[in-house]
Amino acid sequence: MEKIKSSSNRVVVFTAAFIVIFVCSGSAAFSVFVKPLTEATGATAAQVLLTLTLYQFCMSLFGVISGKIVDKFGPKKLMYVGGLVFGTGWALTSFASSLPMLYLSYGLLAGAGNGLLYNPSINTALRWYPEKKGTMAGILLGAASLGPLVLAKVGAILCQQFGTQGLILIGAFYFILVCLVGWKMTAPEAGWVPEGFKAQVAASGNPASRDYSPKEMVSSGTFWIMLILFSIACTAGIMMIGSLSAIAQVQLGMTAVTAANMVVVNCLSNFGGRLIVGRLCDKIGETTTLAIIFVLTMIGLMGLKAATTPLMFTIFLIILGASFGGVLVVYPPLTNKTFGVKHSGINYGIMFFGYSIGALVGPQIAARSLDTALGTAAYSQAYVIAAAVAGVGLIVDLVLIAMQKRAKLVSATEHEV
């Protein structure tokens, strides 16, 4: 496994990871390609959107596989392989003339490539910053907000000019970009920490957790609570964010073009929220930060439900977008802090299935709770259900906080004895 001892290159590694995450996040702009892909395949929009579900499943599955690989061989070679698979998946999607081919090219190949890139990039970058993992996770995952913001515009232009053939250019660009920075993805030497970090840990009274193997992690009750919590947090946010454009059009009577501005507002607030949440994680801890996220999510949802003007809608959308964006920032450092860093690649890959569960369940709940007979209030029930889901998440998080406090108390007692 390739490693370097000096901390002088950690900024370079982090920058490379930021660019890789930027590339991986393009799938969040998939809605831009739904119409041209329905025309190319002759399928319905619902059938095309199922591609994204398959994509997210493959992303999670190969995220676990990539964790095993990176823990053993390091991230550099994985960047080349993942970039090739990811870029090829996008490029082959341009030739998809049927649903099976679309599912294979984008759902399987692009999804697998994402899984090979995403988790290893996050874990490698954060291993260089043990003294401020939350802050750096926030900055790193800010790239996941900027990626779809750029691709949504560029993708729309390419599809307008070239149809689905424009996806060839996107795939080629992503592959080249990953190769340009992938060779800088190296992990620190085992046991490396920045100067002064051990003294900082000793002063905080919170020694690092022991390293759990994947088997030990999934055998613990804490893992299952964290997985459920991750799923709930993602479900509550994705329920509404995933239907944002349609909600703005129905609830406020916006045109599709004007409603697209709400998507931009969400992306920007998502980006800002990730930066803020990263700092909060370092200041007050991940689980306490997560409790704040759930509270703000409920406020944002109920505010959106009551919104009757674009200004009011925008204000509460900023609250919801910022809080939802913070969920993915919390979990990499929380997983490392709870289960150690030795097997962080595969452990976070397993934990990431929580996101996939939320991404699968959230949109389904939103679609089934839609009541068009209510006119502009068609999404009222969806708002209430999403807020209730966030409320359940808050309760589960408080249970996790209580468990952590009890574990620290037992550890301190045993240390004194």
DRENTIDO-592573 format. One record per residue (C-alpha): z, y, x; residue number from 1. Coordinates in nm, 2 decimals. Example, Ala and Ser with C-alpha at 12.3 -4.5 7.8 and 13.67 -1.06 7.14 Angstrom:
% DRENTIDO-592573
zz | yy | xx | n
0.78 | -0.45 | 1.23 | 1 .
0.71 | -0.11 | 1.37 | 2 .
END
This chain:
% DRENTIDO-592573
zz | yy | xx | n
0.00 | 0.00 | 0.00 | 1 .
-0.11 | 0.33 | 0.15 | 2 .
0.18 | 0.57 | 0.21 | 3 .
0.25 | 0.88 | 0.41 | 4 .
0.58 | 1.00 | 0.54 | 5 .
0.54 | 1.37 | 0.56 | 6 .
0.61 | 1.60 | 0.26 | 7 .
0.35 | 1.85 | 0.38 | 8 .
0.08 | 1.68 | 0.17 | 9 .
0.27 | 1.64 | -0.16 | 10 .
0.11 | 1.96 | -0.30 | 11 .
-0.23 | 1.81 | -0.23 | 12 .
-0.14 | 1.48 | -0.39 | 13 .
0.00 | 1.67 | -0.70 | 14 .
-0.32 | 1.88 | -0.72 | 15 .
-0.53 | 1.56 | -0.71 | 16 .
-0.32 | 1.41 | -0.99 | 17 .
-0.36 | 1.72 | -1.20 | 18 .
-0.74 | 1.70 | -1.18 | 19 .
-0.73 | 1.33 | -1.27 | 20 .
-0.51 | 1.40 | -1.57 | 21 .
-0.76 | 1.67 | -1.67 | 22 .
-1.04 | 1.42 | -1.67 | 23 .
-0.84 | 1.15 | -1.86 | 24 .
-0.75 | 1.39 | -2.14 | 25 .
-1.10 | 1.44 | -2.25 | 26 .
-1.06 | 1.18 | -2.53 | 27 .
-0.85 | 1.43 | -2.72 | 28 .
-1.18 | 1.61 | -2.79 | 29 .
-1.34 | 1.30 | -2.94 | 30 .
-1.38 | 1.46 | -3.28 | 31 .
-1.65 | 1.67 | -3.13 | 32 .
-1.87 | 1.36 | -3.09 | 33 .
-1.80 | 1.20 | -3.42 | 34 .
-2.10 | 1.35 | -3.61 | 35 .
-2.36 | 1.27 | -3.35 | 36 .
-2.22 | 0.92 | -3.30 | 37 .
-2.23 | 0.85 | -3.67 | 38 .
-2.59 | 0.95 | -3.68 | 39 .
-2.67 | 0.74 | -3.37 | 40 .
-2.50 | 0.42 | -3.50 | 41 .
-2.55 | 0.46 | -3.87 | 42 .
-2.18 | 0.40 | -3.92 | 43 .
-1.93 | 0.60 | -4.13 | 44 .
-1.70 | 0.86 | -3.97 | 45 .
-1.40 | 0.63 | -4.04 | 46 .
-1.57 | 0.35 | -3.85 | 47 .
-1.65 | 0.57 | -3.56 | 48 .
-1.30 | 0.71 | -3.55 | 49 .
-1.17 | 0.35 | -3.51 | 50 .
-1.32 | 0.37 | -3.17 | 51 .
-1.04 | 0.60 | -3.07 | 52 .
-0.78 | 0.36 | -3.18 | 53 .
-0.94 | 0.08 | -2.97 | 54 .
-0.96 | 0.33 | -2.68 | 55 .
-0.59 | 0.41 | -2.70 | 56 .
-0.50 | 0.04 | -2.72 | 57 .
-0.71 | -0.04 | -2.41 | 58 .
-0.56 | 0.26 | -2.23 | 59 .
-0.21 | 0.13 | -2.29 | 60 .
-0.30 | -0.23 | -2.20 | 61 .
-0.47 | -0.13 | -1.87 | 62 .
-0.19 | 0.12 | -1.81 | 63 .
0.04 | -0.18 | -1.77 | 64 .
-0.22 | -0.37 | -1.55 | 65 .
-0.27 | -0.06 | -1.34 | 66 .
0.10 | -0.03 | -1.29 | 67 .
0.11 | -0.38 | -1.14 | 68 .
-0.18 | -0.30 | -0.91 | 69 .
-0.05 | 0.04 | -0.79 | 70 .
0.30 | -0.10 | -0.73 | 71 .
0.14 | -0.36 | -0.49 | 72 .
-0.17 | -0.19 | -0.34 | 73 .
-0.12 | 0.18 | -0.40 | 74 .
-0.32 | 0.43 | -0.60 | 75 .
-0.61 | 0.53 | -0.38 | 76 .
-0.85 | 0.24 | -0.44 | 77 .
-0.75 | 0.23 | -0.81 | 78 .
-0.88 | 0.59 | -0.85 | 79 .
-1.23 | 0.48 | -0.74 | 80 .
-1.24 | 0.18 | -0.96 | 81 .
-1.08 | 0.36 | -1.26 | 82 .
-1.32 | 0.66 | -1.21 | 83 .
-1.62 | 0.43 | -1.21 | 84 .
-1.51 | 0.24 | -1.52 | 85 .
-1.42 | 0.56 | -1.70 | 86 .
-1.74 | 0.74 | -1.62 | 87 .
-1.95 | 0.44 | -1.70 | 88 .
-1.79 | 0.40 | -2.04 | 89 .
-1.87 | 0.77 | -2.13 | 90 .
-2.23 | 0.73 | -1.99 | 91 .
-2.30 | 0.40 | -2.18 | 92 .
-2.17 | 0.56 | -2.50 | 93 .
-2.49 | 0.77 | -2.50 | 94 .
-2.69 | 0.46 | -2.56 | 95 .
-2.47 | 0.32 | -2.84 | 96 .
-2.70 | 0.25 | -3.13 | 97 .
-2.45 | 0.02 | -3.32 | 98 .
-2.08 | 0.00 | -3.38 | 99 .
-2.02 | -0.30 | -3.15 | 100 .
-2.19 | -0.12 | -2.86 | 101 .
-1.98 | 0.19 | -2.93 | 102 .
-1.66 | -0.01 | -2.94 | 103 .
-1.75 | -0.18 | -2.61 | 104 .
-1.87 | 0.13 | -2.42 | 105 .
-1.62 | 0.39 | -2.53 | 106 .
-1.34 | 0.19 | -2.68 | 107 .
-1.31 | -0.08 | -2.42 | 108 .
-1.47 | 0.06 | -2.10 | 109 .
-1.37 | 0.43 | -2.12 | 110 .
-1.03 | 0.33 | -2.26 | 111 .
-0.97 | 0.08 | -1.97 | 112 .
-1.08 | 0.34 | -1.71 | 113 .
-0.84 | 0.59 | -1.86 | 114 .
-0.56 | 0.33 | -1.83 | 115 .
-0.64 | 0.27 | -1.47 | 116 .
-0.62 | 0.64 | -1.39 | 117 .
-0.36 | 0.80 | -1.61 | 118 .
-0.03 | 0.63 | -1.54 | 119 .
-0.08 | 0.58 | -1.17 | 120 .
-0.16 | 0.95 | -1.13 | 121 .
0.15 | 1.06 | -1.31 | 122 .
0.38 | 0.82 | -1.13 | 123 .
0.24 | 0.88 | -0.78 | 124 .
0.26 | 1.26 | -0.82 | 125 .
0.62 | 1.25 | -0.95 | 126 .
0.74 | 1.02 | -0.67 | 127 .
0.68 | 1.32 | -0.44 | 128 .
0.91 | 1.54 | -0.65 | 129 .
1.23 | 1.35 | -0.72 | 130 .
1.43 | 1.68 | -0.71 | 131 .
1.24 | 1.84 | -1.00 | 132 .
1.06 | 1.56 | -1.19 | 133 .
1.08 | 1.74 | -1.53 | 134 .
0.93 | 2.06 | -1.41 | 135 .
0.65 | 1.89 | -1.22 | 136 .
0.58 | 1.65 | -1.51 | 137 .
0.54 | 1.96 | -1.73 | 138 .
0.29 | 2.12 | -1.50 | 139 .
0.10 | 1.80 | -1.44 | 140 .
0.07 | 1.71 | -1.81 | 141 .
-0.04 | 2.07 | -1.88 | 142 .
-0.38 | 1.94 | -1.75 | 143 .
-0.39 | 1.71 | -2.06 | 144 .
-0.39 | 2.03 | -2.28 | 145 .
-0.66 | 2.20 | -2.08 | 146 .
-0.89 | 1.89 | -2.06 | 147 .
-0.98 | 1.87 | -2.43 | 148 .
-0.99 | 2.25 | -2.45 | 149 .
-1.28 | 2.26 | -2.20 | 150 .
-1.45 | 1.94 | -2.32 | 151 .
-1.45 | 2.05 | -2.68 | 152 .
-1.67 | 2.34 | -2.60 | 153 .
-1.88 | 2.18 | -2.33 | 154 .
-1.93 | 1.86 | -2.53 | 155 .
-2.04 | 2.06 | -2.84 | 156 .
-2.30 | 2.25 | -2.63 | 157 .
-2.43 | 1.93 | -2.47 | 158 .
-2.46 | 1.74 | -2.80 | 159 .
-2.64 | 2.04 | -2.95 | 160 .
-2.89 | 2.04 | -2.66 | 161 .
-2.93 | 1.67 | -2.59 | 162 .
-2.76 | 1.48 | -2.87 | 163 .
-2.56 | 1.18 | -2.76 | 164 .
-2.75 | 1.17 | -2.43 | 165 .
-2.53 | 1.46 | -2.32 | 166 .
-2.25 | 1.20 | -2.27 | 167 .
-2.44 | 1.07 | -1.96 | 168 .
-2.37 | 1.41 | -1.79 | 169 .
-2.01 | 1.40 | -1.90 | 170 .
-1.96 | 1.05 | -1.76 | 171 .
-2.13 | 1.13 | -1.43 | 172 .
-1.92 | 1.45 | -1.39 | 173 .
-1.60 | 1.27 | -1.45 | 174 .
-1.68 | 0.99 | -1.20 | 175 .
-1.77 | 1.24 | -0.93 | 176 .
-1.47 | 1.46 | -0.99 | 177 .
-1.23 | 1.16 | -0.97 | 178 .
-1.39 | 1.04 | -0.65 | 179 .
-1.37 | 1.39 | -0.49 | 180 .
-0.99 | 1.40 | -0.53 | 181 .
-0.90 | 1.03 | -0.56 | 182 .
-0.89 | 0.97 | -0.18 | 183 .
-0.59 | 1.21 | -0.17 | 184 .
-0.38 | 1.00 | -0.40 | 185 .
-0.12 | 0.84 | -0.17 | 186 .
0.24 | 0.74 | -0.23 | 187 .
0.54 | 0.84 | -0.02 | 188 .
0.71 | 0.60 | 0.22 | 189 .
0.96 | 0.38 | 0.05 | 190 .
1.30 | 0.55 | 0.04 | 191 .
1.15 | 0.89 | 0.12 | 192 .
1.32 | 1.20 | -0.03 | 193 .
1.28 | 1.57 | 0.04 | 194 .
1.53 | 1.74 | 0.27 | 195 .
1.86 | 1.81 | 0.09 | 196 .
1.79 | 1.58 | -0.20 | 197 .
2.06 | 1.33 | -0.13 | 198 .
2.32 | 1.61 | -0.10 | 199 .
2.19 | 1.74 | -0.43 | 200 .
2.23 | 1.41 | -0.61 | 201 .
2.58 | 1.36 | -0.46 | 202 .
2.68 | 1.71 | -0.58 | 203 .
2.55 | 1.64 | -0.93 | 204 .
2.76 | 1.33 | -0.97 | 205 .
2.46 | 1.14 | -1.12 | 206 .
2.35 | 0.88 | -0.87 | 207 .
2.01 | 0.73 | -0.92 | 208 .
1.98 | 0.43 | -1.14 | 209 .
1.92 | 0.09 | -0.99 | 210 .
1.57 | -0.04 | -0.99 | 211 .
1.49 | -0.26 | -1.29 | 212 .
1.21 | -0.51 | -1.28 | 213 .
0.97 | -0.51 | -1.58 | 214 .
1.14 | -0.82 | -1.71 | 215 .
1.49 | -0.67 | -1.68 | 216 .
1.37 | -0.35 | -1.84 | 217 .
1.23 | -0.51 | -2.16 | 218 .
1.54 | -0.73 | -2.18 | 219 .
1.76 | -0.42 | -2.21 | 220 .
1.86 | -0.26 | -2.54 | 221 .
1.80 | 0.08 | -2.39 | 222 .
1.43 | 0.01 | -2.34 | 223 .
1.38 | -0.08 | -2.71 | 224 .
1.56 | 0.23 | -2.83 | 225 .
1.35 | 0.44 | -2.59 | 226 .
1.03 | 0.27 | -2.70 | 227 .
1.11 | 0.32 | -3.07 | 228 .
1.20 | 0.68 | -3.00 | 229 .
0.87 | 0.74 | -2.82 | 230 .
0.68 | 0.59 | -3.11 | 231 .
0.86 | 0.80 | -3.36 | 232 .
0.81 | 1.12 | -3.17 | 233 .
0.44 | 1.06 | -3.13 | 234 .
0.40 | 0.96 | -3.50 | 235 .
0.56 | 1.28 | -3.63 | 236 .
0.34 | 1.50 | -3.41 | 237 .
0.01 | 1.31 | -3.43 | 238 .
0.03 | 1.29 | -3.81 | 239 .
-0.04 | 1.66 | -3.85 | 240 .
-0.20 | 1.76 | -3.52 | 241 .
-0.47 | 1.49 | -3.56 | 242 .
-0.58 | 1.64 | -3.90 | 243 .
-0.53 | 2.00 | -3.80 | 244 .
-0.88 | 2.13 | -3.87 | 245 .
-0.90 | 1.97 | -4.21 | 246 .
-0.55 | 2.09 | -4.30 | 247 .
-0.64 | 2.46 | -4.21 | 248 .
-0.96 | 2.43 | -4.42 | 249 .
-0.79 | 2.28 | -4.72 | 250 .
-0.46 | 2.48 | -4.71 | 251 .
-0.59 | 2.82 | -4.62 | 252 .
-0.96 | 2.80 | -4.72 | 253 .
-1.08 | 2.85 | -4.37 | 254 .
-1.44 | 2.76 | -4.26 | 255 .
-1.48 | 2.49 | -4.01 | 256 .
-1.56 | 2.74 | -3.74 | 257 .
-1.24 | 2.95 | -3.82 | 258 .
-1.03 | 2.63 | -3.84 | 259 .
-1.15 | 2.54 | -3.49 | 260 .
-0.95 | 2.84 | -3.37 | 261 .
-0.64 | 2.66 | -3.49 | 262 .
-0.72 | 2.37 | -3.26 | 263 .
-0.75 | 2.62 | -2.97 | 264 .
-0.41 | 2.77 | -3.07 | 265 .
-0.26 | 2.42 | -3.07 | 266 .
-0.40 | 2.33 | -2.73 | 267 .
-0.26 | 2.65 | -2.57 | 268 .
0.08 | 2.61 | -2.73 | 269 .
0.08 | 2.25 | -2.63 | 270 .
0.02 | 2.36 | -2.27 | 271 .
0.29 | 2.62 | -2.28 | 272 .
0.53 | 2.38 | -2.44 | 273 .
0.49 | 2.13 | -2.16 | 274 .
0.57 | 2.38 | -1.90 | 275 .
0.89 | 2.49 | -2.08 | 276 .
1.00 | 2.13 | -2.16 | 277 .
0.96 | 2.03 | -1.80 | 278 .
1.20 | 2.30 | -1.69 | 279 .
1.44 | 2.20 | -1.97 | 280 .
1.44 | 1.84 | -1.86 | 281 .
1.56 | 1.94 | -1.51 | 282 .
1.82 | 2.19 | -1.66 | 283 .
1.98 | 2.00 | -1.95 | 284 .
1.84 | 1.64 | -1.92 | 285 .
1.56 | 1.45 | -2.10 | 286 .
1.74 | 1.32 | -2.40 | 287 .
1.90 | 1.66 | -2.49 | 288 .
1.56 | 1.82 | -2.45 | 289 .
1.41 | 1.55 | -2.68 | 290 .
1.67 | 1.64 | -2.95 | 291 .
1.56 | 2.00 | -2.93 | 292 .
1.20 | 1.88 | -2.96 | 293 .
1.28 | 1.69 | -3.28 | 294 .
1.46 | 1.99 | -3.43 | 295 .
1.16 | 2.23 | -3.35 | 296 .
0.92 | 1.97 | -3.49 | 297 .
1.09 | 1.97 | -3.82 | 298 .
1.10 | 2.35 | -3.83 | 299 .
0.73 | 2.37 | -3.74 | 300 .
0.63 | 2.11 | -4.01 | 301 .
0.83 | 2.27 | -4.29 | 302 .
0.71 | 2.61 | -4.19 | 303 .
0.35 | 2.49 | -4.20 | 304 .
0.41 | 2.34 | -4.54 | 305 .
0.52 | 2.68 | -4.67 | 306 .
0.25 | 2.88 | -4.49 | 307 .
0.01 | 3.08 | -4.71 | 308 .
-0.14 | 3.31 | -4.46 | 309 .
-0.32 | 3.25 | -4.13 | 310 .
-0.05 | 3.45 | -3.94 | 311 .
0.23 | 3.24 | -4.08 | 312 .
0.03 | 2.92 | -4.02 | 313 .
-0.03 | 3.02 | -3.66 | 314 .
0.33 | 3.10 | -3.59 | 315 .
0.46 | 2.76 | -3.70 | 316 .
0.16 | 2.58 | -3.55 | 317 .
0.27 | 2.72 | -3.21 | 318 .
0.62 | 2.58 | -3.27 | 319 .
0.49 | 2.24 | -3.36 | 320 .
0.22 | 2.23 | -3.09 | 321 .
0.47 | 2.33 | -2.82 | 322 .
0.73 | 2.08 | -2.93 | 323 .
0.48 | 1.79 | -2.97 | 324 .
0.33 | 1.86 | -2.63 | 325 .
0.67 | 1.82 | -2.47 | 326 .
0.71 | 1.46 | -2.57 | 327 .
0.48 | 1.32 | -2.31 | 328 .
0.65 | 1.54 | -2.05 | 329 .
1.00 | 1.39 | -2.12 | 330 .
0.91 | 1.02 | -2.08 | 331 .
0.79 | 0.98 | -1.72 | 332 .
1.10 | 1.12 | -1.57 | 333 .
1.33 | 0.97 | -1.83 | 334 .
1.18 | 0.62 | -1.77 | 335 .
1.22 | 0.67 | -1.39 | 336 .
1.57 | 0.80 | -1.42 | 337 .
1.68 | 0.51 | -1.65 | 338 .
1.50 | 0.22 | -1.49 | 339 .
1.44 | 0.33 | -1.13 | 340 .
1.12 | 0.41 | -0.93 | 341 .
1.05 | 0.09 | -0.75 | 342 .
0.86 | -0.06 | -1.04 | 343 .
0.78 | 0.27 | -1.21 | 344 .
0.41 | 0.20 | -1.23 | 345 .
0.43 | -0.10 | -1.45 | 346 .
0.75 | 0.01 | -1.63 | 347 .
0.60 | 0.34 | -1.75 | 348 .
0.28 | 0.15 | -1.84 | 349 .
0.49 | -0.07 | -2.07 | 350 .
0.68 | 0.23 | -2.21 | 351 .
0.35 | 0.41 | -2.28 | 352 .
0.28 | 0.16 | -2.56 | 353 .
0.51 | 0.38 | -2.76 | 354 .
0.25 | 0.65 | -2.76 | 355 .
-0.02 | 0.40 | -2.88 | 356 .
0.20 | 0.29 | -3.17 | 357 .
0.25 | 0.65 | -3.28 | 358 .
-0.13 | 0.72 | -3.24 | 359 .
-0.21 | 0.42 | -3.46 | 360 .
0.06 | 0.47 | -3.73 | 361 .
0.06 | 0.86 | -3.75 | 362 .
-0.30 | 0.91 | -3.87 | 363 .
-0.27 | 0.62 | -4.11 | 364 .
0.04 | 0.77 | -4.28 | 365 .
-0.13 | 1.11 | -4.29 | 366 .
-0.44 | 0.97 | -4.46 | 367 .
-0.25 | 0.77 | -4.72 | 368 .
-0.02 | 1.06 | -4.81 | 369 .
-0.31 | 1.30 | -4.87 | 370 .
-0.33 | 1.40 | -5.24 | 371 .
-0.65 | 1.60 | -5.30 | 372 .
-0.55 | 1.65 | -5.67 | 373 .
-0.29 | 1.91 | -5.54 | 374 .
-0.56 | 2.14 | -5.41 | 375 .
-0.43 | 2.37 | -5.14 | 376 .
-0.11 | 2.17 | -5.14 | 377 .
-0.29 | 1.84 | -5.07 | 378 .
-0.10 | 1.78 | -4.74 | 379 .
0.25 | 1.87 | -4.88 | 380 .
0.36 | 1.51 | -4.89 | 381 .
0.23 | 1.45 | -4.54 | 382 .
0.44 | 1.74 | -4.41 | 383 .
0.76 | 1.60 | -4.57 | 384 .
0.70 | 1.25 | -4.44 | 385 .
0.63 | 1.38 | -4.09 | 386 .
0.95 | 1.59 | -4.10 | 387 .
1.15 | 1.29 | -4.22 | 388 .
1.01 | 1.08 | -3.93 | 389 .
1.12 | 1.35 | -3.69 | 390 .
1.46 | 1.35 | -3.85 | 391 .
1.49 | 0.97 | -3.79 | 392 .
1.39 | 1.03 | -3.43 | 393 .
1.67 | 1.29 | -3.39 | 394 .
1.92 | 1.03 | -3.52 | 395 .
1.79 | 0.76 | -3.28 | 396 .
1.80 | 1.01 | -2.99 | 397 .
2.16 | 1.10 | -3.06 | 398 .
2.24 | 0.73 | -3.05 | 399 .
2.07 | 0.71 | -2.71 | 400 .
2.26 | 1.01 | -2.58 | 401 .
2.59 | 0.85 | -2.69 | 402 .
2.49 | 0.53 | -2.51 | 403 .
2.42 | 0.72 | -2.19 | 404 .
2.75 | 0.90 | -2.21 | 405 .
2.93 | 0.57 | -2.26 | 406 .
2.75 | 0.41 | -1.97 | 407 .
2.84 | 0.70 | -1.74 | 408 .
3.20 | 0.68 | -1.84 | 409 .
3.21 | 0.30 | -1.77 | 410 .
3.04 | 0.36 | -1.43 | 411 .
3.29 | 0.63 | -1.34 | 412 .
3.58 | 0.41 | -1.43 | 413 .
3.45 | 0.12 | -1.23 | 414 .
3.39 | 0.35 | -0.94 | 415 .
3.75 | 0.47 | -0.95 | 416 .
3.88 | 0.11 | -0.96 | 417 .
END
